[in-house]
Amino acid sequence: MTRKALTGVKAEVVVCRACPRLVAWREQVAREKVARFADQEYWGRPVPGFGDPNARVLILGLAPAAHGGNRTGRIFTGDRSGDFLYASLHRCGFANQPTSISREDGLRLTGAYVSAVNRCAPPGNKPTPQERDACLPFLEREIAALQELRGIVALGAFAWDGALRALAALGYPAKPKPRFGHGAEAAVGPYAVIGCFHPSQQNTFTGKLTPSMLDDVMRRARSLAARPVPEGAASGARASREPGSTRTPRSRA
């Protein structure tokens, strides 16, 4: 059921046209390209999640990069943020190789799944609240489908907020709302949500996020995800996990 449910989400993600501004931008970027990728065919569509259907850890980003995931069709693939992230996943035993270049590069994840709050590359890397809300049902369905999932690593404040919103929609509201911070942890139902600075070039080039800092978060996520679920903690979203009960993306056409 897990693999079939995730396949269904992916099939809906890649054809979504719910947000006109994002559709126009992602397709404009795919047409105009940049000089260094002028000879490549861009994906130019929403980017689905990627990884192990039996993952116990979900790594959640903001949205695909205009010339990264929007070009390659795989989240955190073909850009500097992805280079930094997947190198860490390899060091921490989640990935079979330290690089993520294309959908055909042989990368495999074990115990981890990578996704984003928004599936289309947004102008200025800033989705609107309405665009975020239109996309959240995809994340909710992924979380519900990942039946072994126990830990969520939120890469940045936007992902932290998106994760908490998705969990609340699944029946696990976090009140009061936990504050984001690097290394922050929040127990939300059966899940451990862990904050991490986003591996953007702004953060990695300035040393705000170092490889060892990211590795520490990933190892902590693996440790927390291996713990048994506290008795009664998984009961809140039982109805949300039933087939057909999850929400569909809200159209803004």
N, C-alpha and C positions, 0 to 999 in steps of 0.2 A: 504493500500500500504506500509506503514511504516514497519509493522510487517513482511509482505511477503518479502520485500526487505532485511530486516535484516536476515531473515531465509535463504535467498539465499546466502548472504555473508557468513554466518556461515558454510553452507554446502560446499562452495568452500574453505574456510579457512582450515577446518580440514583435507582435502585431498591434500593440496598443498605440492609439492615437488620441488619447483622452485629453491631452493638454496642448492646445494649438501652438502656444509660444515655444514649447519644448520641441514639438515636431518640426516647426519651421527652423529652429536653431540647429538641431542635430543634422537635418538634411542640408542646410546651408553649409555647415562645416564639412560635411562629407563631399559636397560638390566642389568647394573652393580649396580645401586641403591646406597644407603648408608645404613649403618648398622641399623639406627633407623627406616628405612622404608623398610627393606628387605622383610617383609611379605606382602607388598602392591603391587598391580599391577599399574604400571605407565601408564599414558595417552600416553606420548611419541609422541605426534602429535602437529601440530600447535594449538594454543589456541584462540578460538573466543572471541568476545566481549560479555558482559553480562550486563543485566539491563533492565530498563524500556524503551519500544519502544517510549513512549511519553516524554522521558527525555528532560529537558531544559538545563541540565548540563552534559557534557562529562568529565570524569576523565581519563586522558591519561598517561600511563606509557611507559617505554622503551621496555620491552619484558618480557615474563614469566620467572620466576625463575626456575633453573634446577630441584630443588626438591620441588618447590611450584606448580606453574601452570603446569609445564611439568609433574608433578606427578598427580595432582588432575583434570586437564582438565578445570579449571576455573581460570581466571586471578586474580592475587593477592590472591590466596587461598592456605592455607596450609603452609604459611611462616610468618616470623616476620613482613615483610613489610605489608603484607595483614592484619595481626592482628592490626597494627597501623592505617592503612587506614580505615578499615571497622568500627573500634571503633569510629573514627571521623565521618564517614558517619551516624552511628547510633545516635551519640550525636546531629548531625545537622539535623536529621529528614529525611535523605535519605534512611536509611536501617532499616529493622524491627528488627535486632539483631546486636550485636556488634562483632560477630565472623564469620569467613568464613573458614570452615574446609574442606568441600567436596561439590561436586555438588548436593548432596542429603541432605544438612543440613537445608533446609528450608529458606535460606536467600532470601529476596526479596528487590529490590530497587524501590523507588518511586521518580520520577523526576530526576534520575541519570542513566548514562550508563558508564560502565568502559571498557576500551580497552587499546591497546598498539600499538606503532608504528610498532614493529616487533612481529610476532606471534609465532616464535620458540625461545626456549631458546638458546642464543648464547654462545660459549666458552668465558670465561672471562667476560661475560655480555657485550660484545662489538661486535655488528653487524658491518659489513663493510658498507661503503657507498652504494655499489652495492646491498647488502642484504636489506638495508633500502629502497632503491628505488624500489626493486622488490616487497616489501610488501606494500608500500604506497597506491596503488590503493584500497586495502581493506579498509583502513582508509577513503579515499575519498568517497567510496561508503557508509560507515557507516554514515559519516557526512551528506551526501545527503539524506540518508534514514530517519535520525532523524529530522523530519520536524518541530518539536517544539524546536529544539536545539538553544540555544542562548549564552551559556557560555562554555568555554573549559578550564579546569584546567590542565596545563602541569606540570607533576611531574618530574622536572629536565630539564636540558638544551637540552638533546637529544629529549625529548618529545616536548619541546617548538619549536625546529627546525622542527620536524616532523609535528606538527600541522600547522605551517606556510607554509610548503611545500604543505601539503594537501589542505589547503585553497587556495593557489595560483593556484593549479591545477584545482580547482573548480571555478576559475574566480575572486578570491579575493587576489591579490598580496599585500603584505605589504611592502611599500617602503617609506623611508629606513627601512631596517629590524629592528624591535624592539629587544632590548637586553634582554636576560633572567636575571631574578633576583627573589628572593623570594618576592612575593607581587607585582611584575611588572604586569602592565595591558596594553593591546593593543586592540584597536578597529579595527577589520578586517572585513569589510563588515558588515553583520548583527550580527557578533559574538564578544563577549568579551573574549579575551584570557588572562588567569591569570597564572602567574608563581608561582611555589611552589617547595621548596626543596623536593627531592625524599625521601620517608619514608624508606630509606635503614637503616640497622642497624648502619652503619657508621655515618649516620646523626642523628638518634634517640638516640643512646647510648651516643653520645658526646654532646647532647643538641643543636646541630645545628638546628634541627627541633624538637619542643616540641608539645605535644598534643594541647595546646592552639593556637600555631602558625598555625597548620593545620586546626583547627576548624575555625579560623579567615578567612582563605582562602576559605573554603567551604561555610561559611556564606556570604562572599563577592560574591562568584560565584552565590549563590542563589539570592542575591539581584540584581546583574547585569543582570542575566538571566530573571528576572521578568519584566524588563523594556521593553517598546514597541520598536520595531525596527525603527530607524530613516527612514524617508521617502526617498526612493531611494536606501537605503543601501543593500537591498536584491536582486537587479536586476542583479548583476554581474554574478551570476552562474546559471541563469535560465536555460540555455541550458544544463548545466551539470547535472541538476536534472531531465531531461527528461529520461524516461525508455530507457535503452540500450545505453545511451550516456556516461556512466562512463567507465573508463579504466579498463582493466583486468590486473592481475599481470603479470609482465614481466618474462618469463622463463629464467633461467640461466643454464638449463640442457645442 
